[in-house]
Amino acid sequence: MSLPFLPEILAFLSLAIWLVLFFLWGNFWRIWEYDADRFATPAPQHWPRVTAVIPARNEASLIADVVAALACQDYAGEFSAIIVDDHSNDPTAEFARKAALESGAAARFQIIPAPELAPGWTGKLWALNSGVGVAAAENPSNEFLWFTDADVVHAPDTLGRLVSRAERDHLDLTSLMVLLESRTLAERLLIPAFLYFFLMLYPPSWIARRSAKTAGAAGGCILLRRSALERIGGLGAIRNEIIDDCSLALAVKRAGGQIWMGLTRHSRSLRGYSGFSEIRDMVARTAFTQLRYSALQLLGTLIGLTITFLVPVALTFAPSPRIWLPALLAWCFMTASFLPTVTFYRLSPLWSPLLPLSALFYSYATLLSAVRHWQGRGGQWKGRSQGKTSG
């Protein structure tokens, strides 16, 4: 059975999709509007007390830089930090203590071991919960908790800017997407696209809108009002979630909280990806979870990615202008929408037309995520399986 009009239909369908994404999808690609570094926020009249909680598992190579950056926070209020050693089999805790001493801020740091993992909890959330418990017991006057990762270094003014925004806008959860490494070939092709796809799933303008159901956050930097955490019933409310940052944001928003997510270059991840396989595994760890372990959603996602990102490229080289013209226009909209993300990473604009290659890679990683789940190997992270079983 021949379908002579199928290429035309696909070309116009992909163009229609890009018109919607470009003009009607929350302006997700206009990332300069969410770049927190571009906007100054007035200091609050009162600087609340903040405790940072940092879960760390096998981070000996990075933890010293992370501790040094936290020790250098130029924060006008009371600030302390709890590093939770999540059963590391390297000297993470020892290096953290040494770095705290060398920074001259040892009195503000605690390094504690995480208890044995409780049933039904993911490792990171259990470690965070342990730190939250210590913070509540020792600093009952805490108004905010700052969840940050053990591979992220923050600029000295990061905490001050987070608190200033939270106080000005009465935010219960304030999050920043930190800058990821983009040095290797794999990183340059895939990391800007990772940010782009994340913002497409969670447009920041929709996140900030109370009436919208969209809720998202970036786990590398979350400032959470303690009262909001208590309102959702603590971290136990999301204890088995692998995508813990977005799950936390959703719980806070459903409980009536105001949330916000932006971007920054001033806080950055130290974790690099030397090859494609490392980024593949990073995506495969949570992609099928994002699809709620649904084979039907997986199929729909792969078809959607194909029509949205791959069809425009394939049909741009068709002989008929009724096919290649709408396909080329779709590719142009795609490239134009990706360009701000590429320039945010200070890469050449020539990377922008290569977004379809990134989409093809992420399609493969998403499919691999499902396969690993069905094989009982989902959610692998540092030797620990955190995914739900397929049975």
C-alpha positions as CSV (number, residue, x, y, z in Angstrom):
1,M,0.0,0.0,0.0
2,S,1.6,3.3,-1.2
3,L,1.1,6.5,0.7
4,P,2.2,9.2,-1.8
5,F,1.2,12.1,0.4
6,L,2.9,10.9,3.6
7,P,6.1,12.9,3.1
8,E,4.1,16.1,2.6
9,I,1.9,15.3,5.7
10,L,5.0,14.7,7.8
11,A,6.7,17.8,6.5
12,F,3.8,20.0,7.4
13,L,3.2,18.2,10.7
14,S,6.8,18.9,11.8
15,L,6.4,22.5,10.8
16,A,3.2,22.8,12.7
17,I,4.9,21.3,15.8
18,W,7.7,23.9,15.5
19,L,5.4,26.8,15.2
20,V,3.7,25.7,18.4
21,L,7.0,25.1,20.2
22,F,8.5,28.4,19.0
23,F,5.5,30.7,19.7
24,L,3.3,28.9,22.2
25,W,5.3,26.6,24.4
26,G,6.1,29.0,27.3
27,N,9.0,30.7,25.5
28,F,11.2,27.9,26.9
29,W,14.0,28.6,24.5
30,R,14.3,32.3,25.5
31,I,16.7,31.5,28.2
32,W,18.0,35.0,28.7
33,E,14.7,35.7,30.4
34,Y,15.6,33.1,33.1
35,D,19.3,33.9,33.4
36,A,19.5,34.8,37.1
37,D,23.0,36.4,36.6
38,R,21.4,39.2,34.5
39,F,19.1,40.5,37.2
40,A,20.0,42.1,40.5
41,T,17.7,41.5,43.5
42,P,17.6,43.9,46.4
43,A,18.8,42.5,49.8
44,P,16.1,41.6,52.3
45,Q,15.7,43.5,55.5
46,H,16.3,40.4,57.5
47,W,18.8,37.7,56.4
48,P,17.3,34.3,57.5
49,R,19.3,31.4,58.9
50,V,20.3,28.8,56.2
51,T,21.7,25.3,56.5
52,A,23.1,23.6,53.4
53,V,22.7,19.9,53.1
54,I,25.1,18.1,50.7
55,P,24.8,14.4,50.1
56,A,28.1,12.9,49.0
57,R,28.8,9.4,47.7
58,N,32.4,8.7,46.4
59,E,33.2,12.3,45.7
60,A,36.8,12.3,47.1
61,S,38.1,13.9,43.9
62,L,35.7,16.9,44.0
63,I,34.6,17.4,47.6
64,A,37.5,19.7,48.6
65,D,36.6,22.3,45.9
66,V,32.9,22.0,46.9
67,V,33.6,22.7,50.6
68,A,36.0,25.5,49.8
69,A,33.3,27.2,47.7
70,L,30.7,26.8,50.4
71,A,33.1,28.2,53.0
72,C,33.5,31.3,50.8
73,Q,29.8,32.2,50.7
74,D,29.5,35.9,51.3
75,Y,26.2,35.6,53.2
76,A,25.2,38.2,55.7
77,G,23.0,35.9,57.8
78,E,23.9,32.7,59.7
79,F,25.0,29.9,57.5
80,S,26.1,26.4,58.2
81,A,26.6,23.2,56.1
82,I,26.1,19.5,56.7
83,I,27.8,17.0,54.4
84,V,26.3,13.6,54.5
85,D,28.7,10.8,53.6
86,D,26.5,8.4,51.7
87,H,28.4,5.1,52.4
88,S,31.4,6.2,50.3
89,N,34.1,3.6,49.7
90,D,36.7,6.4,49.2
91,P,38.0,9.1,51.5
92,T,35.2,11.6,50.8
93,A,34.5,12.3,54.5
94,E,38.2,12.6,55.3
95,F,38.8,15.0,52.5
96,A,35.7,17.1,53.4
97,R,36.9,17.5,57.0
98,K,40.4,18.5,55.8
99,A,39.0,21.0,53.3
100,A,36.8,22.5,56.0
101,L,39.8,22.9,58.3
102,E,41.9,24.4,55.6
103,S,39.2,26.9,54.7
104,G,39.1,28.2,58.3
105,A,35.4,27.5,58.5
106,A,35.4,24.2,60.2
107,A,33.0,25.4,62.9
108,R,30.3,25.9,60.3
109,F,30.7,22.4,58.8
110,Q,29.5,19.0,60.0
111,I,30.4,15.8,58.2
112,I,28.1,13.0,59.2
113,P,27.6,9.4,58.0
114,A,24.3,8.5,56.5
115,P,22.5,5.7,58.4
116,E,21.9,2.4,56.7
117,L,19.5,2.9,53.7
118,A,15.9,2.4,54.9
119,P,13.5,0.3,52.7
120,G,11.6,2.4,50.2
121,W,14.0,5.2,50.0
122,T,16.4,6.2,47.2
123,G,20.0,6.7,48.4
124,K,20.2,10.5,47.8
125,L,16.9,11.3,49.4
126,W,17.8,9.2,52.4
127,A,21.1,11.1,52.8
128,L,19.3,14.4,52.4
129,N,16.7,13.4,55.0
130,S,19.5,12.5,57.4
131,G,21.0,15.9,57.0
132,V,17.6,17.6,57.3
133,G,17.0,15.8,60.6
134,V,20.3,16.9,62.0
135,A,19.7,20.5,60.9
136,A,16.2,20.5,62.5
137,A,17.6,19.2,65.8
138,E,20.6,21.5,66.0
139,N,19.3,24.6,64.3
140,P,15.5,24.8,65.0
141,S,15.5,28.5,63.9
142,N,16.5,27.6,60.4
143,E,14.2,29.2,57.9
144,F,15.8,27.7,54.7
145,L,17.5,24.6,53.7
146,W,19.9,24.7,50.7
147,F,20.2,21.4,48.9
148,T,23.3,21.3,46.7
149,D,25.3,18.5,45.1
150,A,28.8,17.3,46.0
151,D,30.0,18.1,42.5
152,V,28.8,21.7,42.3
153,V,30.9,24.8,43.2
154,H,29.0,28.0,43.8
155,A,30.1,31.6,43.4
156,P,30.5,33.5,46.7
157,D,27.3,35.5,46.2
158,T,25.1,32.5,45.2
159,L,23.4,31.9,48.5
160,G,22.8,35.7,49.0
161,R,21.1,35.9,45.6
162,L,19.0,32.9,46.2
163,V,17.7,34.2,49.5
164,S,17.2,37.7,48.1
165,R,15.0,36.3,45.3
166,A,13.1,33.9,47.6
167,E,12.3,36.7,50.1
168,R,11.4,39.3,47.5
169,D,9.1,37.0,45.6
170,H,7.8,35.0,48.6
171,L,9.2,31.7,47.1
172,D,9.0,28.4,48.8
173,L,11.4,26.7,46.5
174,T,14.1,28.6,44.5
175,S,16.3,26.6,42.1
176,L,19.1,27.3,39.7
177,M,20.2,25.1,36.9
178,V,24.0,25.2,37.3
179,L,26.4,25.3,34.3
180,L,27.5,21.8,33.2
181,E,30.8,21.1,31.6
182,S,31.0,21.6,27.8
183,R,34.6,20.9,26.9
184,T,34.8,17.6,25.2
185,L,33.2,16.7,21.8
186,A,30.5,14.7,23.5
187,E,29.7,17.5,26.0
188,R,29.5,20.2,23.3
189,L,27.2,18.1,21.2
190,L,25.0,16.8,24.0
191,I,25.1,19.0,27.1
192,P,23.5,22.2,25.7
193,A,20.9,19.9,24.2
194,F,20.3,18.4,27.6
195,L,19.5,21.8,29.0
196,Y,17.3,22.6,26.0
197,F,15.3,19.4,26.3
198,F,14.9,20.0,30.1
199,L,13.5,23.5,29.5
200,M,11.2,22.1,26.8
201,L,9.8,19.6,29.4
202,Y,9.7,22.2,32.2
203,P,9.4,25.7,30.8
204,P,10.4,28.1,33.6
205,S,7.5,30.5,32.9
206,W,5.1,27.7,33.5
207,I,7.0,26.5,36.6
208,A,6.6,30.0,38.1
209,R,2.9,30.3,37.2
210,R,0.7,29.3,40.1
211,S,-2.1,28.2,37.8
212,A,0.1,25.9,35.7
213,K,0.6,22.2,36.7
214,T,4.2,22.2,35.5
215,A,6.7,21.9,38.3
216,G,10.4,21.5,38.0
217,A,13.7,22.2,39.7
218,A,17.4,21.5,39.3
219,G,18.8,19.3,42.1
220,G,22.2,20.8,42.0
221,C,20.9,24.0,43.7
222,I,17.6,24.2,45.5
223,L,16.8,26.6,48.3
224,L,13.8,25.3,50.2
225,R,11.8,27.1,52.8
226,R,11.6,24.9,55.9
227,S,7.9,25.5,56.4
228,A,7.2,24.3,52.8
229,L,9.1,21.1,53.5
230,E,7.0,20.6,56.7
231,R,3.8,21.3,54.7
232,I,4.4,18.4,52.3
233,G,5.3,16.0,55.1
234,G,9.0,16.1,54.8
235,L,11.2,14.3,52.3
236,G,9.4,11.1,53.2
237,A,6.6,12.3,50.8
238,I,8.9,11.7,47.8
239,R,11.2,9.0,49.4
240,N,11.2,6.6,46.5
241,E,11.5,9.1,43.6
242,I,14.5,8.9,41.3
243,I,13.9,12.3,39.7
244,D,13.9,13.8,43.2
245,D,14.3,17.5,42.3
246,C,11.3,17.7,40.1
247,S,9.3,15.5,42.4
248,L,10.1,17.9,45.3
249,A,9.0,20.9,43.2
250,L,5.8,19.2,42.3
251,A,5.0,18.3,45.9
252,V,5.7,21.9,47.0
253,K,3.6,23.4,44.3
254,R,0.7,21.0,44.9
255,A,0.7,22.1,48.5
256,G,0.2,25.7,47.5
257,G,3.8,26.8,47.4
258,Q,5.3,29.2,45.0
259,I,8.3,27.9,43.1
260,W,10.8,29.3,40.6
261,M,13.7,28.0,38.5
262,G,16.4,29.9,36.7
263,L,19.8,29.5,35.1
264,T,23.3,30.6,36.1
265,R,26.8,30.4,34.9
266,H,28.2,31.4,38.3
267,S,27.6,28.0,39.8
268,R,29.0,25.1,37.9
269,S,29.3,21.4,38.0
270,L,32.7,19.9,38.2
271,R,31.6,16.6,36.8
272,G,32.9,16.1,33.2
273,Y,31.9,13.5,30.6
274,S,34.8,12.4,28.6
275,G,32.8,10.3,26.1
276,F,29.4,9.6,24.7
277,S,28.9,6.5,26.8
278,E,29.0,8.5,30.1
279,I,26.3,10.9,29.0
280,R,24.3,8.0,27.6
281,D,24.3,6.3,31.0
282,M,23.5,9.6,32.8
283,V,20.4,9.9,30.6
284,A,19.4,6.2,30.7
285,R,19.4,6.3,34.5
286,T,16.2,8.4,34.6
287,A,14.7,8.6,31.1
288,F,12.2,5.7,31.5
289,T,11.3,6.9,35.0
290,Q,10.3,10.2,33.4
291,L,8.0,8.2,31.2
292,R,6.5,6.5,34.3
293,Y,7.8,3.1,33.0
294,S,5.1,3.1,30.3
295,A,5.9,1.3,27.1
296,L,3.1,3.3,25.4
297,Q,4.6,6.6,26.5
298,L,8.0,5.4,25.3
299,L,6.6,4.6,21.9
300,G,4.9,8.0,21.7
301,T,8.1,9.8,22.8
302,L,10.2,8.1,20.2
303,I,7.7,8.8,17.4
304,G,7.4,12.4,18.6
305,L,11.2,12.9,18.7
306,T,11.4,11.5,15.2
307,I,8.7,13.7,13.7
308,T,9.9,16.8,15.6
309,F,13.7,16.6,15.1
310,L,14.6,14.0,12.5
311,V,11.9,14.3,9.8
312,P,12.7,18.0,9.1
313,V,16.3,17.1,8.3
314,A,15.5,14.0,6.2
315,L,12.8,15.8,4.1
316,T,14.8,18.9,3.6
317,F,16.6,17.0,0.8
318,A,13.4,15.8,-0.9
319,P,13.0,16.8,-4.6
320,S,9.6,18.5,-4.3
321,P,9.3,22.0,-2.8
322,R,6.0,21.0,-1.3
323,I,8.1,18.7,0.9
324,W,11.4,20.3,1.4
325,L,10.2,23.9,2.0
326,P,8.1,23.2,5.1
327,A,10.8,20.7,6.3
328,L,13.5,23.3,5.9
329,L,11.4,25.9,7.7
330,A,10.9,23.5,10.5
331,W,14.6,22.9,10.7
332,C,15.2,26.7,10.7
333,F,12.8,27.2,13.6
334,M,14.5,24.3,15.4
335,T,18.0,25.9,14.9
336,A,16.8,29.4,15.9
337,S,15.3,28.1,19.1
338,F,18.4,26.2,20.0
339,L,20.8,29.1,19.3
340,P,20.3,30.9,22.7
341,T,21.2,27.7,24.5
342,V,24.3,27.3,22.4
343,T,25.4,30.9,23.0
344,F,24.6,30.5,26.8
345,Y,27.4,27.8,26.8
346,R,29.6,30.2,24.7
347,L,29.9,27.8,21.9
348,S,30.0,28.5,18.2
349,P,26.5,29.1,16.5
350,L,27.5,26.3,14.1
351,W,26.5,23.8,16.7
352,S,22.9,25.0,16.5
353,P,21.9,23.1,13.3
354,L,23.2,19.9,14.9
355,L,20.4,19.5,17.4
356,P,18.8,16.6,15.4
357,L,22.0,14.6,16.0
358,S,21.6,15.3,19.7
359,A,17.9,14.3,19.5
360,L,18.9,11.0,17.9
361,F,21.3,10.3,20.7
362,Y,18.8,11.0,23.4
363,S,16.2,8.9,21.6
364,Y,18.7,6.0,21.8
365,A,19.5,6.7,25.5
366,T,15.7,6.8,26.3
367,L,15.2,3.4,24.6
368,L,18.2,2.0,26.4
369,S,16.7,3.3,29.7
370,A,13.6,1.2,29.0
371,V,15.6,-1.9,28.1
372,R,17.7,-1.7,31.2
373,H,14.6,-1.3,33.3
374,W,13.1,-4.4,31.7
375,Q,16.3,-6.3,32.4
376,G,16.2,-5.2,36.1
377,R,19.1,-2.8,35.8
378,G,17.3,0.5,36.0
379,G,18.5,3.6,37.9
380,Q,22.1,2.5,38.3
381,W,24.2,5.1,40.1
382,K,27.6,4.6,41.7
383,G,27.0,0.9,42.2
384,R,23.5,1.3,43.6
385,S,20.3,0.4,41.8
386,Q,17.5,2.9,42.6
387,G,15.0,2.1,39.8
388,K,11.8,0.2,40.2
389,T,11.9,-3.3,39.1
390,S,10.0,-4.4,36.0
391,G,8.3,-7.2,37.8
